[in-house]
Amino acid sequence: MGIIELVERQANNQIKQWHNAYLSKTKRRGAVAVVQWKKTKAGKDSENRTWYTLKNVQDLLALSDRTSNRLTNAYLTLNAFEKVNGQLARRTENLAQIRNIGVDIDCYTVGMTADQAAKEIQEMIAKQEIPNPNLVIWSGNGLQLIYSIEGGASPSLAWLTKHITTQLIAATTKLGADAQCTDITRVFRLPGSYNNKPGKPTNLVSVEMWRLLEYDLSELYIYCEPLKKRNRSSSKAKLYVLPKITDMGYKLRSLNLTRINDFYKLIDLRNGNIENRNVMTYDFAYCFALQTDNQEAVITQSIRMNKSFDDPLNVSEIERVAKNAFKDARAFWKAYLANGYTMNGLFREQDKLIKPKKNSTLIDHHGITPVEMKELQTIIDAVEKQTRRVAKRRAAGMKTLAEHNNNQKAKKADRAALLAQLKTEHPEATQRQLADMMGVTAMTISRLNKELSN
């Protein structure tokens, strides 16, 4: 990807209005969606989506500019999606372009107001602890930081944008950043809509532009582990080499980052009733610790997850478990890094390393059922994995076994009919000559003759 060095970078791509972070002349591929959830007759949440491109962006702006009949609890996708097999959906496989990196700051969970959190964020920006967001969405109860990516990024860089997102979440954990909001399909509040949560006052969602110039990914990456910290005394902005895919053990990090979302989903599926809470806390903290060297962030995020249990553990117990998990995870990561980002040669007994658990181990430890696996992203067994693989191939046009068998029977019948016709037209022809006429082997002719004689 090359080394990029910029001094007083020229503002080539600027967002002039908030919606330019989502739709602009350089962000054309695919469509973004406004999402709302409604209860079905069965009591389940049904997702209602309306798609927008640059062609109908005015319709999107009309939603946020309403002075009456504003949408309530409406959300906007951070990224753009496109049709796959004729269907447009908010799924990973439909991702067309990565437009933004977002951090959800639920400051009320740590006893802060949105104004107090905004002040803290500005101080962190001044200290160069985090980059200055392009947009700040005031959701009514908290803040959402939006970092607009210049020209959008390819879906193949999702591993890098997830890594950057997690690093920013770790840095802002003390402000109530939500570790659950790392998925590329996620949605944030739509500016101009109403935030209406049970037991809380209805608030208007507003947006501010804090930085006009969009970000190159390498600009955001300099705030992340494992790159060296930049020289803050330098007035020149230096953008470092973007990492190669193999340089970050990205598969391992991406897998364990997705597991964090699966833990939250499992808690939700069970209505907070988790039997092995200590084990889940350890696994959660271990996965998060693979993403950051900030122990306090790991502890705080573990305490946050603990609040999702219907019977939360004592905070002192959470801290103890999270610290142990952090210690084990960082010891493994250092050994993994020193070993060239490969498991080969890393032996648990010899090195006393606690390695990331296999999916089968997580399924066993947490008693995850086949029904629950269907709702998870990555903690699945071989059966569910194969089911998804077949479904994906079938959606791409692969026929079912019954359809395949019927096609084969039809082909055999057609060839048998053709052979019968050729034998009538050329009664003296040998099997070899008939095979040449049909473009098949003599053995095939022999089998077809048996079919005709039955």
N, C-alpha and C positions, 0 to 999 in steps of 0.2 A: 504493500500500500504506500510505501515510501515515507520519507521524512518531510514534514511540512514545517517551515519556519516562517513566521509572520511577524513583522514589526509594524505596529500601528496599522493593523489590518484594515483594508478598505471595505466599507460597508456595501458589499455587492447585493446581498440578499437581506432585505429588511422587511419586517412585518409592519405594515402601516395601520392595519386594523387587526383585532384579535383573531378574526377568522382566518387570516393569512397563515397562521400556524397549522391550520388543518387543510385549507384549500388555497392554492395560489397557482400562478403560471408555471412554477417549478414543481408543483405537487398536483399532478393531473391524474396519475394512474389510479384506477380504482375509485371507490366511493367511501365516504364516512357516513355513519348512521346516528340518528337521534333515537335513543332507546327508552322505552317505558315498560314497566311491568304491571300486569293486571292479573287479578285472581280469576281462575277459571271456575266453572261450576263444581269441579272436583276439589277446589280449594288450593290448586297449585298455581305457581307464578308462570304466566305466559308472557313471553318477550315480544313486544310490539316494536318493529323497526321501520324507520323511514330513511331512505338513502339519499345522499346529496353529493353532487359533483360540482365542478366549477360552473357547469352550465346552469344549474338551478341553485347556486349559492345564495341568490337573493331570497329564495324561499326559506333557507336556513336563517338568514339574518332577520327575516320577518318574524320568525318564532321568538328570537331573543329581544326584538325591539317592541314587542307588544306592550301596550300600557294597560290593556284589559284582556281578560281571558288567557292569561299566561299559562303555560304548561306547568304542571306540578310533578315534582320528582322525575324530571327528564334528564337524560345523560347523553353525552356525546363521545363517540369512540376516539381514542387518541390517534389511532392509525387507520389506514385505508384498506378496504377489502375488495375482492373481485369475484366474478363468477367462476366456479369450478364445476364441470359437468352440468352447466346450465343453471346452477343454483348460486345465488349470492347470499352468503351467511357470515356471521361474526365468529369465525373459527380460524384456528391457526393455519390450516391448510388453504384457507381463502385469503390469507394476508397478501396484499398487493404492494404495499409500501409502508415503511415505518416513518411516521411523520413527527412524532413527539415522544419525549421521555417525561413521565409524570411521577410526582411524589405526593402522596395523600397525607396531609398533616392533620390528624385528629387531636388537636391541641387540648380539647376539653377533657380528654382522657387523662391528661397529666396536670389538670387544674389550671390551665392557661386559657386566657381569652384569645380570640383571633388577633386582636391588636397587639397583645403581648408577644404572641408567637411571631408576628410580622416584624416586630422590633428585634427579636432575637435573630431572625433570619437575616436581617440587614446587617447586624453585627457580625454574623458568621461570614457573610459575603465580604465585608470590609477586611476581615482577617484571612480571607482567601481559603476558608475551610470548605465552602461550597461555592459553585458558580452562581451567578446572578440569573434567576429565571427570566424567561421572556414574558410569561404571563403569570399572574397570581389570581387564582379564582377564589373569591370569598364565598364559601359555600353556605354561610350562615352560622355554622357551628365551628368550622375549622377553615383550613386553607389548602389549596391544591396548587402545586408548583408545576409549571409547564416549561420544558426546554425544547424549543423548536429546532429540528434538525434541518440543516441547509439542504434544500432540494430533495429532502426525504432520503431514506436509506433502504437498501435492498433487504428483502426478507431474510437473505442469507446471513445478515449481520444481527439477527435477533439475539444470538448468544452474547454479543458485545453490548447491545443496548440493555439487555437484562442485567448484565454484570454492572454496568454504570448505574442503573436504577437501584440495585441492591446497595451499592456503595453510598449513594446519596441518602437512601433510607437509613443506613447505619449511622451516617453522620448527623442525621436529624432525628434520631430515635428519641432523644431527650425532649423533643418538642411534640412527640406523639405520632411520629411517622408510622404508617401501617405497612408491615412486612408482607401482608397478604396481597398488596396491590403491586405485583410485579409482572403479571401476565400481559402479553402483547395484545390480547383481545379486550383488555379492561376499558372501562368507560369512566369519565369524570363528569361532574355536574355541568349542565348546559347553562352558560351565562344568560341571564334574562328570565330564567325559570324560577319556580318557587321550590324551596326545600321544606317539606312538610313531614316531620317525624312525629310519631305518637309521643305525647307527653312533653313536646317542645314547641315553642312558638314557630309560626310559619315565617321563613326568611326569604328575601329576594337574593338570588345568586348573582353576584356582580363580578366583574373582571377588571384588572388593571394591567397595563403594559409597563414592565419594569426595564426591559432591554429590547431594543428594536432589532439589533443584528442577530441573525440566526447563528446557531452553533455548528461548527464542523465537529464530527464525532471525536476527533483527536483532542479538541479543546476540552471536551467533557472528560475524556479518559485520563487527563493529567491529574484529576482529582481522585483517581482510583488506585487501589492496591492492584498489582505489586510494583507499579512504576515508582521511581525515585520522586520524592517531593520536589517540586520546582523551586528554583531560587527566588524567594519572594522579594528579595532586595533588588532584583533586576527589574528594570522598567520595560524590558523587551518581553513580549509574549512569545514563548517558544512552544511549539506544538510537537510533541514527541511522536516517535514511530508508533503507529497502531500495531497491536500485537498480532502475530500470526495465530491462526486457529490452534495450532499445536503447542503454542507457547503458554497457554493458560490452562490447559487441561479443561477446556471449555465444556466438553461433554459431561465430565464429572460435576462441575459447578452447575451447569444447566439442569442436570438431572436432580440434584439435591435442592436446587432452588424451586423446581416444580413440585418437589415433595412437600415443601412448606405449604404451598397452596392446597395440596391434597390433605395434609393434616387438618387444616381449617375446614375443608369440605367434609371430612370424616366426622369432625366434631359437630358440624351443622346437621349432617345426616342422622346423627344419634341424639340430636337435641341436647348436646353437652354431656351426655351420659357416657363418660369414658372410664372404663374399669382400670386400666393400667396407666394412670395419669403420670406417675413418675417416669415410666418408660417413654411415653409420648413426649413429655417435657425434655427428656434427654435427647431423643431422636430429633425433635424440633431444634433444640439448641445446637446440636452437633451439625445439622444441615446448614443452619444460619452461620455458624462459626466458620464453615468452609468458604463463606463469601466475604468475611471481614476479619480484621485483627482487633476490632474494637470490642473488648469483653463486656463493657457496660451496655453496649447496644444489644448484645446477645442476651444478657440478663434481663434488660428492660423488655425486649420483644417476647421473651419467655414468660415474664410476668403478665404481659398483655394477653398472650394466648391463654394463660391460666384462667383469666377472667371469663373465658368462653366455656369453661367446664361448669356443669350444674352444681358440682361440689368442689370448688377450688381448693388447691393445696395451700398451706401456709407459705407466705412470701419467703420466709427464711429457708424453707425446703426447696422452693423454686430456685433461689439464689445458689444453694449448695449444688443442686443437680446441674444447673446451667454452667456453673464454674467448672465442674468436672467435665462436662461435655465440651466446653470451650478448650480446656487443656488438652483433651484427647484429640479433638479435631485439628487444632493448630499443630500438634506434634505430628499428626499424620500428614497434614498439608506441607509442612517443611520437609519431611522425608520424601514425599511425593514429588515436590519441586526439585529437590536435590537429585532425585532419581530420573530426572528428565520427563516428568509428567507421565509416568507409566507405572503400572502395578507390578510389572515383571521385576522380580528381585526383592520385592517388599514382603517379608515374611513376618506374620503377626507374632509368632512365638519368639523368634530371634530378636526382632526389633521392639517387641512389647508395644506394637502399634494397635490402636483400635481403628479398624478400617470402616469405611461406609458400609452400612448393611445392604445385603442383597434384597431385592423386592420380595423374594420368598420368605426371608427372615422377618421383614416388616409385616407381611401379611399374617405370618404365624404369631408374632408378638402382639399384634393388635386385633387378632381375630377378624380380619377383614373378609367379608362374605363376597361371593360372586356378584350378588345384586349390588353391593356397595362399590365394587370395582368398576362397574359400568358408569359410575358417576365420577370416577377419579381419572386423572390425566396420566399418571406414570406408575403408581403403585398398583400394578396389575400382574396377574399370573400369565403363564404361557397360553392358556386357553383363551382368555380375554384378548391377549395380544393377537392371536391368530384370528379370532373373530373380527377384530377391527381391521386386520390386514385384508381379510377376504371381503369385508364390507367396502373397503376403500377400492379394491380392485374391481369389485362388482359395480360400484358407482362409476368407475372409469370405463365400464363396458364389458367386463368379464362375465360370461354366462354362468348360470347355475349348473350343477352336475346333471340335473335332469335335462336341461336345455342342451347341454353338450352331448349327452347320450342320444337324445332325439336327433340332433344334427348328424351325428355319426351314423345312425341307422338310416337316415334319409340319404346320406352320401353313398352308403353301401348299396342301398336299393337302386340309386341312380346308376351306379357303376355296373350292377348286375343287369339292369335293363339295357345299358349300352353294349355290354358283352353279348347279350342275347341277340341284339340287332346286328352286331358285327358277324356273329356266327351264321346268321341267316344270309347276310350279304356275301360272306366269304367262307363257304362251308368247307373248303379244302385247307384253310389257314391253320398253322400249328399254334400251340400255346405261346411259343416265343414270338411269332408274328402278331398274334392278337395282343400280347403284352406291349409290343412296340407301337401298335396302333393306338392303344389306350394310354401309353406313357406310364405303365406300371411294371412290376416285376412278374416273372412267370409264376412265382409262388402265389401272388395275389390272384392271378387268373385261376389257379388251381382252387383257391378258397372260394372264389366267386362261382366256379362250376359246381361246387358242392352246394352252394346256396340255391342255384338254379335247379339242381336235381332233387332238392328236398320238397 
